Amino acid sequence: MATAKEALEAYLTEDAALKVRLNTALDNVAADEKKILKALEDINNSGSTWLPEDQAKLDGAIAGLRGTTERVEALASTIEDAPAPPPVV
């Protein structure tokens, strides 16, 4: 059986690793969001005539949003809840 110190160290190690994974995933989501917003801004600034290029940008924005959503869902399904801190003895 682990000592309280060992249990706490294991908890803190796992907590730190999960936070790194979470921060990386959130950074990727933010980058994807910027790309999507840029595509929508380009469409908005393209003028009053709807061109095939505009439709392609819109399709790309939707695909980007779909991909981001799927990656976040996949990430959420792989991250286990952090264990409860060990009881104080």
C-alpha positions as CSV (number, residue, x, y, z in Angstrom):
1,M,0.0,0.0,0.0
2,A,1.3,3.4,-0.9
3,T,2.1,6.1,1.6
4,A,0.1,9.3,1.6
5,K,3.0,11.1,0.1
6,E,3.4,8.5,-2.7
7,A,-0.4,8.7,-3.4
8,L,-0.3,12.4,-3.5
9,E,2.7,12.4,-5.9
10,A,1.0,10.0,-8.2
11,Y,-2.2,12.2,-8.2
12,L,-0.2,15.3,-9.0
13,T,1.7,13.6,-11.8
14,E,-1.4,12.4,-13.4
15,D,-3.1,15.8,-12.9
16,A,-0.2,17.6,-14.6
17,A,-0.2,15.2,-17.5
18,L,-3.9,15.7,-18.1
19,K,-3.6,19.4,-17.9
20,V,-0.9,19.4,-20.6
21,R,-3.1,17.3,-22.9
22,L,-6.1,19.5,-22.2
23,N,-4.2,22.7,-22.9
24,T,-2.8,21.3,-26.2
25,A,-6.3,20.3,-27.3
26,L,-7.7,23.8,-26.4
27,D,-4.9,25.5,-28.3
28,N,-5.7,23.4,-31.4
29,V,-9.4,24.3,-31.0
30,A,-8.6,28.0,-30.8
31,A,-6.4,27.8,-34.0
32,D,-9.2,26.0,-35.8
33,E,-11.7,28.6,-34.7
34,K,-9.5,31.4,-36.1
35,K,-9.3,29.6,-39.5
36,I,-13.0,29.2,-39.6
37,L,-13.6,32.9,-38.7
38,K,-11.1,34.0,-41.3
39,A,-13.0,32.0,-44.0
40,L,-16.3,33.5,-42.9
41,E,-14.8,37.0,-43.0
42,D,-13.5,36.4,-46.5
43,I,-16.9,35.3,-47.6
44,N,-18.5,38.3,-46.0
45,N,-16.1,40.7,-47.7
46,S,-16.3,39.0,-51.1
47,G,-19.1,41.3,-52.5
48,S,-22.7,40.8,-53.4
49,T,-22.2,38.1,-56.1
50,W,-22.1,34.6,-54.7
51,L,-19.3,32.8,-56.5
52,P,-18.3,29.1,-56.5
53,E,-15.2,30.2,-54.5
54,D,-17.4,31.6,-51.8
55,Q,-19.3,28.3,-51.6
56,A,-16.0,26.4,-51.4
57,K,-14.9,28.7,-48.5
58,L,-18.2,28.2,-46.7
59,D,-18.0,24.4,-47.2
60,G,-14.5,24.5,-45.9
61,A,-15.6,26.5,-42.8
62,I,-18.3,23.9,-42.1
63,A,-15.9,21.1,-42.6
64,G,-13.4,22.8,-40.3
65,L,-16.0,23.2,-37.6
66,R,-17.1,19.6,-38.0
67,G,-13.5,18.4,-37.7
68,T,-12.9,20.5,-34.6
69,T,-16.1,19.2,-33.0
70,E,-15.2,15.6,-33.7
71,R,-11.7,16.1,-32.3
72,V,-13.0,17.7,-29.1
73,E,-15.5,14.9,-28.7
74,A,-12.8,12.3,-29.2
75,L,-10.6,14.0,-26.7
76,A,-13.3,14.3,-24.2
77,S,-14.0,10.6,-24.5
78,T,-10.3,9.7,-23.8
79,I,-9.8,11.8,-20.7
80,E,-10.6,10.1,-17.5
81,D,-11.8,12.1,-14.6
82,A,-8.9,13.0,-12.3
83,P,-8.9,10.7,-9.3
84,A,-10.0,12.2,-6.0
85,P,-7.2,13.3,-3.8
86,P,-6.2,10.7,-1.3
87,P,-7.6,11.2,2.2
88,V,-5.5,13.0,4.7
89,V,-4.2,10.7,7.3
